[in-house]
């Protein structure tokens, strides 16, 4: 049975739906429309075009075999009819018609459909600031804007950039400017940390420190009030606290789903935006599918609603739509929210819930922070990785994992391994025994993920009681109070530097000597144990517990403290 | 309740059991014995010591904070009593005694235990070849032998090495010799490929080609018969087919569990070797635990028995033992068999079953082979990765995954992500939607794992019908028969080189022109479709199917064929 499928939107979910359907039903007809003339592009690649890593903007629109994905490509290679600069203005579900406006000719028309796919994507969250229309201000939402921004730098000599918003795109753009173009780059964020809600303040501070070392300036808890210009070009950003010079301004304050067309057609949408779909990606009208940045999906950890506007989701959902258009029974069960963001020589990544979001979702959540090498410690090339595991105390279920590490694939590999299990609701024991392939060039015999889960196990049992680098720094700042006894339990060679720097406050007893030198430890002060990464301070805590001395240990040790930027 | 725990074996599972138990019960006593005087070493690091990547053998015995894990370390830092050069000769389970012999003093004695841990490890599989006792011949099973072998190269000027066995250790040693020391290195293997049973012949051939390009010679289907020497030093290896000069010989023909002590004590063991344990790592005697290379565990995919002698398993199992010694209820549920092996600038890795082992285990198994970039194709640094997915046709369950890729962490990260899910018995659809964190520097919007599962889905549906590079090469070798029509469906620029080289046999119609040039394709020959990686040849196959023309496409395309070493 030949059918006519109309697809609205031709960036990611749209083309994937169209092409998958055509492969299953080559005899059916597909018409794909898009209001822009640039279609099927990799929007996530925009920061890498701005940075110059990707030399031509056209590369974001080509296949891996160098063909441009334009109307001709979709016709010849995919047998999909594509109309660009054509906008869907309304849907008549009863008559099964999409009303359209052709922006090239100015003419209106209509398309009849048997099945309809809505893949209208998302739009940048508009801040509607005074001065937003000035030249040099951009929401970097499509390849045209990407080209305009890069031209500001390469042709117009922009030398000062302000980024509004410290989420993924904001951080990637900050790197693009300051790494490749040595532009004075400032990030203004209304929250008190970068990647708010995605990672803990401890990990965020590590990312911030790394970016500051690479020349990026951050202003947190600060709101942008207006943009000011000269001769129609932006020159200044006015925030709630200061004025910052700028000749390029990027506004990256998140995105909102384009659900107006669906909403006006009476399709069920979420209160806070986004088209509602079932696991088959069907809307409330069984003849209309929706996929990509315009829909909300199920959070597989909590069962609640998740908005995850990512190209990876759009493509997976598009395939499900294509299969089901052809009468199949494919399912998109939801997502756990995996993400990764490269920042200079480091990266941040995560999956599932951060401690903050878990607590907001009423879980009895806790987290542990671990620093460990990413491969065998005797292997010549290795790097420290910091991971944080979020766990429900009651059920011991893993709720999420986040990390800060090198820019290679080692950390994202760990995040992906945990992400892959999250929908099965693993417990601490499952990650403790998670089977990471072992060989010294790739991992330790006890991989950092296993140790991380063991640490959570020990924390839940009350054996490992510690604080992260942020809390440690607060305790250290109160060192004159005399309430704390800072005990470095490394060998003397490692501790001496700090003993000399802080003779009144820094003490040293190597972990192996604790039992015999127990008399040196005061009983009337809180003992704060420190070592390189937290392993020996945990051992010391066990020994002190055995002797009835209460203590707290620094999770992640001096390694975490250094990355955090808070070395005593 | 204070108890005395005796631990037999002090390499990996033993120390982990001992230390974990002591952390939970600091008031109890642990005595750990080992028949060697070198304990707690990273045996998996030996090839990297031989290669020189690890400069001192002692590094394999130190902690990440540079302390040597010797008797003193275990006493001071772990409060574990350790006796080296002390061998357990028998166990009296009724009297709860271990009889021992002290090889330093020659004296016999006995240790009373409340609980006993057997962590006696494994021994290399002995081939008992004539000439095995010659100098320069080694089973590289401990740090002493590692030092001896490296001395052969650095001090005695060895220049020709023969490795017997092309498993993990054999390949790692082959790399160690030929990469760092430019030694003429030959690997002799009785099977017809490297890593037999672990990977398909297609992937094995890619690994072989890469190692041959790096100067290693392979002889397959060849048995070593004898070793011959001069003045007590090995000089020649005699195989079933030839004589090979050698001044170093490594015998790496697998390992066998050291289960004699347990067997003689009447503990249940597997017919083919290995102590049987329950999920709590208890043997058939509830007061005796066993862990590490001396035990067999459950295969979590098939439910059958698995022997997986790896340091990573030993450490995970040791922690379970330690917890349970202290009255806990920790479990080691089994394993899926993840592995990775670095070979020069590439690596091979896998988890679960290969197609061969799946078929041997009576699964209705099939596999698909995919070549794809490891990150966004527009990102400047990227590499091709080859993955093979093994699937049960009836249940669509994922049985295993194997791969050949670069030496970085990208491929092992994919293998680990799938490995993490295997115990949950995922289906093709689960991997199709597996949520790999997406950002262009780390992955494609549709990650190679997703595409791999989609490919399996299409193969199961009969839509994607193809062959791997090995089978393609067989077809190509029969090109003069006239039975096949080799059709390159890339753009002319990519195909021309082969058209010129093979004018009579290589044909070209770009995929987008197939419908209009259908007349050029003969109906009386099998059409063999070829493109870069298999994506366009699959599209072409769909188009030909639609027009009633039967075809076969080359899985992995020219990219796989090149890596395989079989470019036309």
Interface residues (C-beta under 8 A of the other chain):
Chain A: X12 X23 X24 X26 X27 X42 X44 X45 X48 X53 X54 X59 X60 X62 X63 X64 X65 X67 X73 X76 X77 X78 X79 X168 X310 X311 X312 X314 X315 X316 X319 X330 X331 X332 X333 X335 X336 X337 X338 X339 X340 X341 X342 X347 X349 X350 X351 X373 X374 X376 X377 X378 X379 X380 X407 X408 X409 X410 X412 X413 X414 X415 X416 X417 X418 X419 X420 X421 X424 X429 X432 X433 X434 X435 X436 X437 X438 X439 X440 X441 X442 X443 X445 X446 X447 X450 X454 X463 X490 X491 X494 X511 X512 X513 X515 X531 X532 X533 X535 X536 X539 X542 X543 X545 X546
Chain B: X12 X23 X24 X26 X27 X42 X44 X45 X48 X53 X54 X59 X60 X62 X63 X64 X65 X67 X73 X76 X77 X78 X79 X168 X310 X311 X312 X314 X315 X316 X319 X330 X331 X332 X333 X335 X336 X337 X338 X339 X340 X341 X342 X347 X349 X350 X351 X373 X374 X376 X377 X378 X379 X380 X407 X408 X409 X410 X412 X413 X414 X415 X416 X417 X418 X419 X420 X421 X424 X429 X432 X433 X434 X435 X436 X437 X438 X439 X440 X441 X442 X443 X445 X446 X447 X450 X454 X463 X490 X491 X494 X511 X512 X513 X515 X531 X532 X533 X535 X536 X539 X542 X543 X545 X546
